[in-house]
Amino acid sequence: LSVCGKLCYAIGGAPNQVAGSAAAFFLQIYLLDIAHITPFHASLVLFIGKASGAVTDPVAGFFISKSRWTKIGRLMPWMLACTPFTVVSYFFMWYLPPFVSGRAAWYLTFYCLFQALTTLFEVPYSTLTMFLSTDQKERDSATAYRMTMQVLGTLIGAALQGQIVASAHLSHHCTVNPPVNTTSPTTSLHDTPSFPEPSDPLSHQVMYMIAAGVIGGVYLLGIVILFLGVKEKDDPYALNSDRAIPFCKGLGLTMKHGPYVKLTASFLLISTAVQLEQSNFVLFCTHAADLRNHFQYLVVTILVSAAVSIPFWQKFLQRFGKKCAACGISWMIPFAVMLVTIPNLILAYFVAFVSGLSIAASLLLPWSMLPDVVDNFRLQNPHGKGQETIFYSSYVFFTKMSAGIGLGISAAGLEFTGYKPGICRQSNDVILTLKILIGAVPAVLILVGLFILLFYPITEESRKETKLALEVLR
């Protein structure tokens, strides 16, 4: 693989991360403080939206596995077809409709559409890794390029969104900084909402729409680069006599494949922890840590740290193995607990930096390990083909579903503890809930996920043996 080809492949997937990052960091606070829907309705939007994307994964896997080879490949037509509709649904996801009573239904509709359409892009895009090269090192290298660019995409999304909409969450009424545990019901900070003035020509909702338009343009640029720079190859190991495994049978075999089950179980917990950190970080900085003037810079610090550390983790896993590299995911736990207990500005930036290192490892490892699982499965089932899409779509299904459940529960927790949109200072119960969602819950999920990963059977030695056996087969 040429460097240009790997770069084009990596850039093609970045727009999904740009949009996904903006939604992960800002959608919850947008629904609560700008659209003014209740935390309960926000939890429904987040959970059902994620669930719709998760349900789309096996459906997409089924239809893509049935697709025939075309002049531009089997996977590329899916990515080209869904991108324009993804841009439209993303834009309307940030649009503030003139009516009030049906806003929750509006955002639920377009968030579900956006999640389903991004799935139709992500499943063939991630599966494309298997059809770039037969060499494990080249696939790992392409995955490292891809994850570096996706983290940069996440950085661009958060930075664009953060810089454009930061003033929507600032108000001159909130510039006073009393102690976090202020409980006086007569304090003006509790009573003063920071809603936008309708007469403001650059009102807060317009800022969000501008950000959505910019990110929509990034989508179109990315798909053009992917189409022009990447050439999809047919299955290099398939024999003329081989037949595609039926989807249902392939799904059953996938769910019985030990390495895949352990890998998926581990990283669905870890990815849920990262999603909880992302979706509640801005709320935590705004309401629980008196860092409302710094949250966009803290988000950028996390993502810059993640972007620059991807090459380090790639070298680390090549030298010490992929399972060993997973230890880096645990680094965020002690520092996140410190931030919750000691909400200090300098500590917050240090925590953001270390969290970025851990997030980079959690992003790179599963996508680097999944091709090894597919190779292992292929060696055990040498006369079938077309199972790659099943593995990738099933993996994304489980991680999205678990993240959706986690996000739904976290938003429902805010509703239960009395979160009130638009006020500058939340109650102590809400602040405690945010601390638990940022510190304790992700720590437990990460520790359990890493424990499961200890039983993952594919080692560096078995990878080499599988590679040799597949070369003989080819």
Secondary structure, DSSP 8 states (H G I E B T S, - for coil): --HHHHHHHHHHHHHHHHHHHHHHHHHHHHHHHTS---HHHHHHHHHHHHHHHHHHHHHHHHHHHT---BTTBSSHHHHHHHHHHHHHHHHHHT---S-STTHHHHHHHHHHHHHHHHHHHHHHHHHGGGGT-S-HHHHHHHHHHHHHHHHHHHHHHHHHHHHHHGGGG--GGG-----TT---TT-HHHH------TT-TT-HHHHHHHHHHHHHHHHHHHHHHHHHH------TT--TT-EE--HHHHHHHHHH-HHHHHHHHHHHHHHHHHHHHHHHHHHHHHHTSS-TTTHHHHHHHHHHHHHHHHHHHHHHHHHH-HHHHGGGGGGHHHHHHHHHHS--HHHHHHHHHHHHHHHHHHHHHHHHHHHHHHHHHHHHSTTEE--HHHHHHHHHHHHHHHHHHHHHHHHHHHHHTT--TT-SS--HHHHHHHHIIIIIHHHHHHHHHHHHHTT----HHHHHHHHHHHHHH-
